[in-house]
Amino acid sequence: MAKREQWFDLSGKVAVVTGGASGLGYAIARALVLHGAKVLIGSRTTDKVEAAVKQLRRETETDAADSSSPVVAGVGLDVTNEASVAKAMQRAMDHFGRLDVLVNSAGVMLRKPTFELEPADFNRIYDTHVTGSLRCAQAAGHLMREQHAGCIINLASISSFVDLIEVAAYAAAKNAVLGLTRSLANEWAKHGIRTNAIAPGFIPTEINRSMIEKTDRGRRILEHTPMARFGEGKEIAGAAVFLASPAASFINGHTLVVDGGYMASGIGDSVAWWTGSGSPQVQQQQMQQ
Ligand SMILES: NC(=O)c1ccc[n+]([C@@H]2O[C@H](COP(=O)([O-])OP(=O)(O)OC[C@H]3O[C@@H](n4cnc5c(N)ncnc54)[C@H](OP(=O)(O)O)[C@@H]3O)[C@@H](O)[C@H]2O)c1
């Protein structure tokens, strides 16, 4: 029988996932573990992180509760605080002895008409998404440079490319995430570090559920999405596994859009058919209005 290529095997790799206790970060952490990596997840709410670590261990069946060498660990982490970031990266080194993959998934959202947007609001969003990703990338990058190997994955967004109305601070930050991604890709490749981004479409999570589920905004998004549904966390996690894996060894500075075709759609063709039988998700959205 032909030997199988281990293209997506992450055995021996260690990852830090910021914002890894919920939503896309959690789905990504889970997928990385299922592909062989050891993972440290972190966010500000330590109870949530602890619960997520337990759930990850259960779902991936990797660690016995009393295991002396766990595959999943958690840490309290605030990406807006440099000392907290340094502590988290050190925790990864203490637990696992190396650091190969950083996923910057910590994020916050603010919807506000732009006339009412305070500079302080704007700066807070920027500090989490952009400066936070930079802080984590620098702290992880120093360790990766020592190993001459590493991979950074930033979470961009559809709003890195098009306006999503009344989320100007978020959109500006997500545009900047692309600039940061390209800068790191260009500067750090010589240190063996690849940097890429994933731009997810619309995945209902804590950050956006109230904005897009059973709302007029959500209906309009679905009308514009050729696949006529929202995505799932595991569909973003697949892209992260790919970018972290040997299969993506020549991919650097790229932004992988994972959106069910939203960005490809000029005129939402689904508008024509959801008025008839339509997709279940679009119908449900319509019925609830
Ligand atoms: N869901 C989508 O449709 C979508 C689409 C495009 C892009 N994204 C991006 O994907 C990333 C993950 O979002 P999500 O959908 O998974 O939302 P989520 O479930 O709300 O996850 C975001 C996580 O970030 C953590 N966080 C917020 N501020 C932090 C800070 N200062 N330091 C450390 N952790 C922090 C939050 O936990 P704590 O409150 O405990 O800190 C939370 O667990 C974000 O960057 C988001 O912008 C999401």
The ligand as an ORCA input file, in Angstrom:
! r2SCAN-3c Opt
* xyz 0 1
  N     -17.884     34.693     14.732
  C     -17.733     35.298     13.558
  O     -18.637     35.309     12.717
  C     -16.444     35.984     13.233
  C     -16.276     36.446     11.929
  C     -15.083     37.069     11.589
  C     -14.080     37.202     12.512
  N     -14.270     36.742     13.784
  C     -13.174     36.924     14.731
  O     -12.834     35.691     15.290
  C     -12.276     35.910     16.587
  C     -13.004     35.023     17.590
  O     -14.346     35.480     17.723
  P     -15.524     34.502     18.154
  O     -16.535     34.558     17.126
  O     -14.944     33.207     18.542
  O     -16.104     35.292     19.417
  P     -16.127     34.876     20.965
  O     -16.760     33.556     21.157
  O     -16.714     36.064     21.651
  O     -14.596     34.725     21.332
  C     -13.755     35.816     21.563
  C     -12.931     35.510     22.786
  O     -11.975     36.538     22.953
  C     -11.762     36.674     24.346
  N     -11.226     38.011     24.582
  C     -11.815     39.206     24.402
  N     -10.986     40.192     24.779
  C      -9.842     39.597     25.202
  C      -8.630     40.086     25.724
  N      -8.403     41.390     25.918
  N      -7.663     39.191     26.045
  C      -7.869     37.858     25.887
  N      -9.007     37.340     25.408
  C      -9.990     38.206     25.067
  C     -13.129     36.469     24.996
  O     -13.014     35.886     26.308
  P     -12.905     36.774     27.642
  O     -14.074     37.687     27.654
  O     -12.886     35.727     28.713
  O     -11.604     37.504     27.567
  C     -13.755     35.432     24.072
  O     -13.633     34.117     24.577
  C     -12.405     37.394     16.872
  O     -11.199     38.034     16.537
  C     -13.486     37.830     15.904
  O     -13.386     39.178     15.589
  C     -15.423     36.137     14.170
*
